[in-house]
Amino acid sequence: MSAGIYNIEIDQGSDFEINLTIAGQNLDGYSVRGQIRPTKTSDVLLASFTTEVSGGSSTGGDIKVTLPNYDSAGIPGGVYVYDLEAFNDTTRAAVRILQGTVTVLDGVTR
Protein backbone atom coordinates (compact mmCIF):
# COMPACT_ATOMS: atom_id res chain seq x y z
CA MET A 1 0.00 0.00 0.00
CA SER A 2 1.40 3.40 -0.97
CA ALA A 3 1.46 6.28 1.49
CA GLY A 4 -1.39 8.76 1.19
CA ILE A 5 -0.63 12.32 0.14
CA TYR A 6 -1.94 15.23 2.20
CA ASN A 7 -0.49 18.75 2.08
CA ILE A 8 -0.73 20.85 5.23
CA GLU A 9 -0.32 24.48 6.27
CA ILE A 10 1.10 25.58 9.61
CA ASP A 11 0.96 29.13 10.94
CA GLN A 12 4.46 30.02 12.15
CA GLY A 13 4.46 30.47 15.93
CA SER A 14 1.07 28.77 16.42
CA ASP A 15 0.09 25.39 17.79
CA PHE A 16 -0.73 22.87 15.06
CA GLU A 17 -3.00 19.86 15.49
CA ILE A 18 -4.67 17.50 13.06
CA ASN A 19 -6.66 14.35 13.74
CA LEU A 20 -6.38 11.64 11.12
CA THR A 21 -8.29 8.42 10.62
CA ILE A 22 -6.21 5.79 8.87
CA ALA A 23 -8.11 2.91 7.25
CA GLY A 24 -6.66 -0.28 5.82
CA GLN A 25 -3.38 -0.17 7.76
CA ASN A 26 -2.87 -2.30 10.85
CA LEU A 27 -1.95 0.14 13.64
CA ASP A 28 -2.24 -2.39 16.47
CA GLY A 29 1.04 -2.23 18.44
CA TYR A 30 2.40 0.64 16.33
CA SER A 31 3.55 4.11 17.25
CA VAL A 32 3.73 6.90 14.69
CA ARG A 33 6.61 9.29 14.09
CA GLY A 34 6.89 12.18 11.68
CA GLN A 35 9.39 14.82 10.63
CA ILE A 36 9.59 18.03 8.61
CA ARG A 37 12.66 18.57 6.42
CA PRO A 38 13.61 21.05 3.68
CA THR A 39 13.76 18.26 1.06
CA LYS A 40 13.35 14.48 1.06
CA THR A 41 17.13 13.97 0.98
CA SER A 42 18.09 16.71 3.45
CA ASP A 43 19.91 15.88 6.68
CA VAL A 44 18.45 19.06 8.23
CA LEU A 45 15.59 18.32 10.63
CA LEU A 46 13.27 21.32 10.97
CA ALA A 47 10.85 19.72 13.45
CA SER A 48 9.39 16.44 14.66
CA PHE A 49 5.68 15.94 15.17
CA THR A 50 4.27 14.58 18.40
CA THR A 51 1.79 11.79 17.70
CA GLU A 52 -0.76 9.74 19.58
CA VAL A 53 -2.38 6.58 18.20
CA SER A 54 -5.78 5.46 19.47
CA GLY A 55 -8.10 2.68 18.42
CA GLY A 56 -5.27 0.80 16.74
CA SER A 57 -6.58 -2.39 15.16
CA SER A 58 -6.06 -4.56 12.13
CA THR A 59 -8.37 -2.26 10.15
CA GLY A 60 -6.78 1.08 11.05
CA GLY A 61 -7.01 3.68 13.79
CA ASP A 62 -6.90 7.35 14.68
CA ILE A 63 -3.76 9.47 14.92
CA LYS A 64 -3.48 12.86 16.60
CA VAL A 65 -0.56 14.82 15.14
CA THR A 66 0.65 17.97 16.89
CA LEU A 67 3.42 20.54 16.67
CA PRO A 68 3.67 23.09 19.51
CA ASN A 69 4.02 26.83 18.87
CA TYR A 70 7.60 26.96 20.12
CA ASP A 71 8.61 24.44 17.44
CA SER A 72 6.66 26.06 14.59
CA ALA A 73 8.14 29.45 15.57
CA GLY A 74 11.61 28.13 14.69
CA ILE A 75 10.71 27.13 11.14
CA PRO A 76 11.21 29.88 8.53
CA GLY A 77 8.26 30.56 6.26
CA GLY A 78 8.40 28.36 3.17
CA VAL A 79 7.44 25.03 1.66
CA TYR A 80 8.95 21.83 3.03
CA VAL A 81 8.25 18.08 3.03
CA TYR A 82 7.04 15.74 5.75
CA ASP A 83 5.97 12.17 6.27
CA LEU A 84 4.38 10.06 8.97
CA GLU A 85 5.63 6.55 9.56
CA ALA A 86 4.01 3.81 11.64
CA PHE A 87 6.65 1.87 13.56
CA ASN A 88 6.43 -1.31 15.63
CA ASP A 89 9.11 -1.46 18.34
CA THR A 90 8.69 -5.21 18.80
CA THR A 91 8.86 -6.42 15.20
CA ARG A 92 10.84 -3.41 13.90
CA ALA A 93 8.32 -3.15 11.04
CA ALA A 94 7.85 0.31 9.57
CA VAL A 95 5.47 1.67 6.96
CA ARG A 96 5.05 5.19 5.63
CA ILE A 97 1.37 6.07 5.95
CA LEU A 98 1.19 9.73 4.91
CA GLN A 99 3.38 12.27 3.15
CA GLY A 100 3.19 15.66 1.50
CA THR A 101 4.27 19.26 1.72
CA VAL A 102 4.20 21.56 4.72
CA THR A 103 3.70 25.23 3.97
CA VAL A 104 4.77 27.34 6.93
CA LEU A 105 3.02 30.70 6.76
CA ASP A 106 5.12 33.60 8.13
CA GLY A 107 3.89 35.20 11.33
CA VAL A 108 3.79 38.93 11.95
CA THR A 109 3.25 39.26 15.71
CA ARG A 110 6.41 38.82 17.75
CYANA upper distance limits for C-alpha pairs under 8 A (distance plus 0.5 A):
  2 SER  CA     96 ARG  CA      8.25
  2 SER  CA     97 ILE  CA      7.92
  3 ALA  CA     96 ARG  CA      6.09
  3 ALA  CA     97 ILE  CA      4.97
  3 ALA  CA     98 LEU  CA      5.37
  3 ALA  CA     99 GLN  CA      7.01
  4 GLY  CA     97 ILE  CA      6.62
  4 GLY  CA     98 LEU  CA      5.12
  4 GLY  CA     99 GLN  CA      6.74
  5 ILE  CA     98 LEU  CA      6.22
  5 ILE  CA     99 GLN  CA      5.52
  5 ILE  CA    100 GLY  CA      5.76
  6 TYR  CA     98 LEU  CA      7.37
  6 TYR  CA     99 GLN  CA      6.66
  6 TYR  CA    100 GLY  CA      5.69
  6 TYR  CA    101 THR  CA      7.92
  7 ASN  CA     99 GLN  CA      8.12
  7 ASN  CA    100 GLY  CA      5.34
  7 ASN  CA    101 THR  CA      5.30
  7 ASN  CA    102 VAL  CA      6.57
  7 ASN  CA    103 THR  CA      8.45
  8 ILE  CA    100 GLY  CA      8.00
  8 ILE  CA    101 THR  CA      6.82
  8 ILE  CA    102 VAL  CA      5.50
  8 ILE  CA    103 THR  CA      6.86
  9 GLU  CA    102 VAL  CA      6.09
  9 GLU  CA    103 THR  CA      5.19
  9 GLU  CA    104 VAL  CA      6.37
  9 GLU  CA    105 LEU  CA      7.58
 10 ILE  CA     14 SER  CA      8.02
 10 ILE  CA     16 PHE  CA      6.86
 10 ILE  CA     72 SER  CA      7.98
 10 ILE  CA    102 VAL  CA      7.55
 10 ILE  CA    103 THR  CA      6.72
 10 ILE  CA    104 VAL  CA      5.37
 10 ILE  CA    105 LEU  CA      6.67
 11 ASP  CA     15 ASP  CA      8.35
 11 ASP  CA     16 PHE  CA      8.19
 11 ASP  CA     72 SER  CA      7.93
 11 ASP  CA    104 VAL  CA      6.31
 11 ASP  CA    105 LEU  CA      5.41
 11 ASP  CA    106 ASP  CA      7.22
 11 ASP  CA    107 GLY  CA      7.25
 12 GLN  CA     69 ASN  CA      7.95
 12 GLN  CA     72 SER  CA      5.65
 12 GLN  CA     73 ALA  CA      5.57
 12 GLN  CA     74 GLY  CA      8.32
 12 GLN  CA     75 ILE  CA      7.47
 12 GLN  CA     76 PRO  CA      8.16
 12 GLN  CA     77 GLY  CA      7.53
 12 GLN  CA    104 VAL  CA      6.37
 12 GLN  CA    105 LEU  CA      6.11
 12 GLN  CA    106 ASP  CA      5.92
 12 GLN  CA    107 GLY  CA      5.77
 13 GLY  CA     69 ASN  CA      5.20
 13 GLY  CA     70 TYR  CA      6.80
 13 GLY  CA     71 ASP  CA      7.96
 13 GLY  CA     72 SER  CA      5.60
 13 GLY  CA     73 ALA  CA      4.33
 13 GLY  CA     74 GLY  CA      8.12
 13 GLY  CA    107 GLY  CA      7.13
 14 SER  CA     68 PRO  CA      7.47
 14 SER  CA     69 ASN  CA      4.80
 14 SER  CA     70 TYR  CA      8.22
 14 SER  CA     72 SER  CA      6.97
 14 SER  CA     73 ALA  CA      7.66
 15 ASP  CA     66 THR  CA      7.99
 15 ASP  CA     67 LEU  CA      6.48
 15 ASP  CA     68 PRO  CA      5.09
 15 ASP  CA     69 ASN  CA      4.81
 15 ASP  CA     72 SER  CA      7.83
 16 PHE  CA     66 THR  CA      5.91
 16 PHE  CA     67 LEU  CA      5.53
 16 PHE  CA     68 PRO  CA      6.77
 16 PHE  CA     69 ASN  CA      7.76
 17 GLU  CA     64 LYS  CA      7.60
 17 GLU  CA     65 VAL  CA      6.11
 17 GLU  CA     66 THR  CA      4.84
 17 GLU  CA     67 LEU  CA      7.06
 18 ILE  CA     64 LYS  CA      6.45
 18 ILE  CA     65 VAL  CA      5.83
 18 ILE  CA     66 THR  CA      7.07
 19 ASN  CA     62 ASP  CA      7.57
 19 ASN  CA     63 ILE  CA      6.30
 19 ASN  CA     64 LYS  CA      5.02
 19 ASN  CA     65 VAL  CA      6.78
 20 LEU  CA     62 ASP  CA      6.10
 20 LEU  CA     63 ILE  CA      5.60
 20 LEU  CA     64 LYS  CA      6.82
 20 LEU  CA     65 VAL  CA      8.26
 21 THR  CA     60 GLY  CA      8.01
 21 THR  CA     61 GLY  CA      6.34
 21 THR  CA     62 ASP  CA      4.92
 21 THR  CA     63 ILE  CA      6.83
 22 ILE  CA     60 GLY  CA      5.72
 22 ILE  CA     61 GLY  CA      5.90
 22 ILE  CA     62 ASP  CA      6.55
 22 ILE  CA     63 ILE  CA      7.99
 23 ALA  CA     59 THR  CA      6.44
 23 ALA  CA     60 GLY  CA      4.92
 23 ALA  CA     61 GLY  CA      7.17
 24 GLY  CA     58 SER  CA      8.14
 24 GLY  CA     59 THR  CA      5.56
 24 GLY  CA     60 GLY  CA      5.90
 25 GLN  CA     58 SER  CA      7.25
 25 GLN  CA     59 THR  CA      6.42
 25 GLN  CA     60 GLY  CA      5.40
 26 ASN  CA     56 GLY  CA      7.58
 26 ASN  CA     57 SER  CA      6.18
 26 ASN  CA     58 SER  CA      4.61
 26 ASN  CA     59 THR  CA      6.04
 26 ASN  CA     60 GLY  CA      5.67
 26 ASN  CA     61 GLY  CA      8.35
 27 LEU  CA     31 SER  CA      8.18
 27 LEU  CA     53 VAL  CA      8.41
 27 LEU  CA     56 GLY  CA      5.09
 27 LEU  CA     57 SER  CA      5.99
 27 LEU  CA     58 SER  CA      6.92
 27 LEU  CA     59 THR  CA      8.19
 27 LEU  CA     60 GLY  CA      6.07
 27 LEU  CA     61 GLY  CA      6.69
 27 LEU  CA     86 ALA  CA      7.77
 28 ASP  CA     55 GLY  CA      8.49
 28 ASP  CA     56 GLY  CA      4.91
 28 ASP  CA     57 SER  CA      5.03
 28 ASP  CA     58 SER  CA      6.68
 28 ASP  CA     60 GLY  CA      8.38
 29 GLY  CA     56 GLY  CA      7.70
 29 GLY  CA     88 ASN  CA      6.64
 30 TYR  CA     53 VAL  CA      8.35
 30 TYR  CA     56 GLY  CA      8.18
 30 TYR  CA     86 ALA  CA      6.38
 30 TYR  CA     87 PHE  CA      5.72
 30 TYR  CA     88 ASN  CA      5.03
 30 TYR  CA     89 ASP  CA      7.81
 31 SER  CA     51 THR  CA      8.39
 31 SER  CA     52 GLU  CA      7.97
 31 SER  CA     53 VAL  CA      6.99
 31 SER  CA     86 ALA  CA      6.13
 31 SER  CA     87 PHE  CA      5.82
 31 SER  CA     88 ASN  CA      6.85
 31 SER  CA     89 ASP  CA      8.44
 32 VAL  CA     51 THR  CA      6.56
 32 VAL  CA     52 GLU  CA      7.72
 32 VAL  CA     53 VAL  CA      7.55
 32 VAL  CA     63 ILE  CA      8.42
 32 VAL  CA     84 LEU  CA      7.06
 32 VAL  CA     85 GLU  CA      5.98
 32 VAL  CA     86 ALA  CA      4.86
 32 VAL  CA     87 PHE  CA      6.43
 33 ARG  CA     48 SER  CA      8.20
 33 ARG  CA     49 PHE  CA      7.31
 33 ARG  CA     50 THR  CA      7.72
 33 ARG  CA     51 THR  CA      7.02
 33 ARG  CA     84 LEU  CA      6.14
 33 ARG  CA     85 GLU  CA      5.88
 33 ARG  CA     86 ALA  CA      7.04
 33 ARG  CA     87 PHE  CA      7.94
 34 GLY  CA     48 SER  CA      6.27
 34 GLY  CA     49 PHE  CA      5.78
 34 GLY  CA     50 THR  CA      8.11
 34 GLY  CA     51 THR  CA      8.41
 34 GLY  CA     82 TYR  CA      7.42
 34 GLY  CA     83 ASP  CA      5.98
 34 GLY  CA     84 LEU  CA      4.76
 34 GLY  CA     85 GLU  CA      6.64
 35 GLN  CA     45 LEU  CA      7.62
 35 GLN  CA     46 LEU  CA      8.08
 35 GLN  CA     47 ALA  CA      6.33
 35 GLN  CA     48 SER  CA      4.84
 35 GLN  CA     49 PHE  CA      6.47
 35 GLN  CA     82 TYR  CA      6.00
 35 GLN  CA     83 ASP  CA      6.64
 35 GLN  CA     84 LEU  CA      7.61
 36 ILE  CA     45 LEU  CA      6.84
 36 ILE  CA     46 LEU  CA      5.98
 36 ILE  CA     47 ALA  CA      5.78
 36 ILE  CA     48 SER  CA      6.76
 36 ILE  CA     49 PHE  CA      8.42
 36 ILE  CA     80 TYR  CA      7.28
 36 ILE  CA     81 VAL  CA      6.23
 36 ILE  CA     82 TYR  CA      4.96
 36 ILE  CA     83 ASP  CA      7.77
 36 ILE  CA    102 VAL  CA      8.03
 37 ARG  CA     42 SER  CA      6.96
 37 ARG  CA     43 ASP  CA      8.23
 37 ARG  CA     44 VAL  CA      6.58
 37 ARG  CA     45 LEU  CA      5.63
 37 ARG  CA     46 LEU  CA      5.86
 37 ARG  CA     47 ALA  CA      7.85
 37 ARG  CA     80 TYR  CA      6.49
 37 ARG  CA     81 VAL  CA      6.08
 37 ARG  CA     82 TYR  CA      6.83
 38 PRO  CA     42 SER  CA      6.74
 38 PRO  CA     44 VAL  CA      7.43
 38 PRO  CA     45 LEU  CA      8.23
 38 PRO  CA     46 LEU  CA      7.81
 38 PRO  CA     79 VAL  CA      8.11
 38 PRO  CA     80 TYR  CA      5.27
 38 PRO  CA     81 VAL  CA      6.67
 39 THR  CA     80 TYR  CA      6.80
 39 THR  CA     81 VAL  CA      6.35
 40 LYS  CA     81 VAL  CA      7.05
 40 LYS  CA     82 TYR  CA      8.46
 46 LEU  CA     74 GLY  CA      8.43
 46 LEU  CA     75 ILE  CA      6.85
 47 ALA  CA     71 ASP  CA      7.08
 47 ALA  CA     72 SER  CA      8.19
 47 ALA  CA     75 ILE  CA      8.27
 48 SER  CA     67 LEU  CA      8.02
 49 PHE  CA     65 VAL  CA      6.83
 49 PHE  CA     66 THR  CA      6.19
 49 PHE  CA     67 LEU  CA      5.84
 50 THR  CA     65 VAL  CA      6.33
 50 THR  CA     66 THR  CA      5.68
 50 THR  CA     67 LEU  CA      6.76
 51 THR  CA     63 ILE  CA      7.13
 51 THR  CA     64 LYS  CA      6.00
 51 THR  CA     65 VAL  CA      5.12
 51 THR  CA     66 THR  CA      6.84
 52 GLU  CA     63 ILE  CA      6.05
 52 GLU  CA     64 LYS  CA      5.61
 52 GLU  CA     65 VAL  CA      7.25
 53 VAL  CA     61 GLY  CA      7.53
 53 VAL  CA     62 ASP  CA      6.28
 53 VAL  CA     63 ILE  CA      5.09
 53 VAL  CA     64 LYS  CA      7.08
 54 SER  CA     61 GLY  CA      6.58
 54 SER  CA     62 ASP  CA      5.77
 54 SER  CA     63 ILE  CA      6.89
 55 GLY  CA     60 GLY  CA      8.15
 55 GLY  CA     61 GLY  CA      5.36
 55 GLY  CA     62 ASP  CA      6.60
 56 GLY  CA     60 GLY  CA      6.39
 56 GLY  CA     61 GLY  CA      4.98
 56 GLY  CA     62 ASP  CA      7.56
 57 SER  CA     61 GLY  CA      6.74
 67 LEU  CA     71 ASP  CA      7.03
 67 LEU  CA     72 SER  CA      7.23
 68 PRO  CA     72 SER  CA      6.97
 69 ASN  CA     73 ALA  CA      6.40
 70 TYR  CA     74 GLY  CA      7.35
 71 ASP  CA     75 ILE  CA      7.67
 72 SER  CA    104 VAL  CA      8.50
 75 ILE  CA    104 VAL  CA      7.78
 76 PRO  CA    104 VAL  CA      7.61
 76 PRO  CA    106 ASP  CA      7.65
 77 GLY  CA    103 THR  CA      7.87
 77 GLY  CA    104 VAL  CA      5.29
 77 GLY  CA    105 LEU  CA      5.76
 77 GLY  CA    106 ASP  CA      5.25
 78 GLY  CA    103 THR  CA      6.20
 78 GLY  CA    104 VAL  CA      5.83
 78 GLY  CA    105 LEU  CA      7.38
 78 GLY  CA    106 ASP  CA      8.43
 79 VAL  CA    101 THR  CA      7.08
 79 VAL  CA    102 VAL  CA      6.14
 79 VAL  CA    103 THR  CA      4.90
 79 VAL  CA    104 VAL  CA      6.84
 80 TYR  CA    101 THR  CA      5.99
 80 TYR  CA    102 VAL  CA      5.55
 80 TYR  CA    103 THR  CA      6.82
 80 TYR  CA    104 VAL  CA      8.45
 81 VAL  CA     99 GLN  CA      8.08
 81 VAL  CA    100 GLY  CA      6.31
 81 VAL  CA    101 THR  CA      4.85
 81 VAL  CA    102 VAL  CA      6.10
 82 TYR  CA     99 GLN  CA      6.17
 82 TYR  CA    100 GLY  CA      6.23
 82 TYR  CA    101 THR  CA      6.53
 82 TYR  CA    102 VAL  CA      7.06
 83 ASP  CA     96 ARG  CA      7.57
 83 ASP  CA     97 ILE  CA      8.15
 83 ASP  CA     98 LEU  CA      6.04
 83 ASP  CA     99 GLN  CA      4.55
 83 ASP  CA    100 GLY  CA      7.03
 84 LEU  CA     96 ARG  CA      6.44
 84 LEU  CA     97 ILE  CA      6.33
 84 LEU  CA     98 LEU  CA      5.68
 84 LEU  CA     99 GLN  CA      6.80
 85 GLU  CA     94 ALA  CA      7.12
 85 GLU  CA     95 VAL  CA      6.03
 85 GLU  CA     96 ARG  CA      4.70
 85 GLU  CA     97 ILE  CA      6.11
 85 GLU  CA     98 LEU  CA      7.68
 86 ALA  CA     94 ALA  CA      6.09
 86 ALA  CA     95 VAL  CA      5.85
 86 ALA  CA     96 ARG  CA      6.76
 86 ALA  CA     97 ILE  CA      7.17
 87 PHE  CA     92 ARG  CA      7.25
 87 PHE  CA     93 ALA  CA      6.36
 87 PHE  CA     94 ALA  CA      4.94
 87 PHE  CA     95 VAL  CA      7.21
 88 ASN  CA     92 ARG  CA      5.69
 88 ASN  CA     93 ALA  CA      5.79
 88 ASN  CA     94 ALA  CA      6.93
 89 ASP  CA     93 ALA  CA      8.03
